[in-house]
Amino acid sequence: MILPFMLVLMIGMVELTDALNVDRKVSRMANAVTDLVAQAQTVTRSELNAYLQLGETILKPYPSDDLTFVIAGVTFQANGVPEVDWSYQRKAGVGGPASDWSAGDEPPITLPATLVSPNTSIVVGAVTLGYTPPLAGIFTQYYSRDSVITLSDTYYLRPRLVGTIQCTDC
């Protein structure tokens, strides 16, 4: 009589533990890639692509099929308004420029007020992963619910060696 309850509890614990592990890896990936870029003086698209491929390695053994990673340089103007200097996006293993982080525009995300410091810049790393729990497919046949959980994290770091990191071909 207690067996069905215990099985559901065990499956729930496996699903939750797995989701927490993936979420931790997403955070670690955002931190590591943003930190690598923040240590540079200038970057190129090929270097950014290599950094983002390295970030995908952190996610192993979990799939990166539904992964989007945006790395961008943002400068705060004299009035404190943020402006995108450059950005690069890698989506599901395919590199390319980010279309929604246009240079000269404000970033499409809300930056924390504590970061605003006129005439300074930051590096922003934003990761989003659509995570499908391993046993979700079994139960979605019987219970209608979303089988994909969106995990995301954003890191903000100041450049270490220069005032503003330039991307020469972004």
C-alpha angles and dihedrals in degrees: 000000000000093000097085091049092049092048092052090047092050093048090048091051092050091049093047094046091049092049091049091050092051091046090053090050091050089054092046090049093051091048096047097048094043089049092052092052092045089058093057129088095207132001137200131209091254091052091048090049090051091049091050092048087053088051090055088055089062089059093059131150087029118081120257095200094119098036124130121183124182122187118186144169113228127188125198111223123223089271092051096253111141119233128188111240096183139336140193129196131199115191124187095334096314117109125213145127118296110249097195097052098064118184112254094025130100114266114266090235129070111252119213113259090232089069095057110109115150117244095014133105139217138195114235123202116187121183127186124181128181101217121197113197111232096240097037094097092062095056099037088071089064104026122042109231138124112281095195123073117198112225119187143163136180127204128196121197133169118235111262105204104029138027094244127015112226125210107211098202107020 
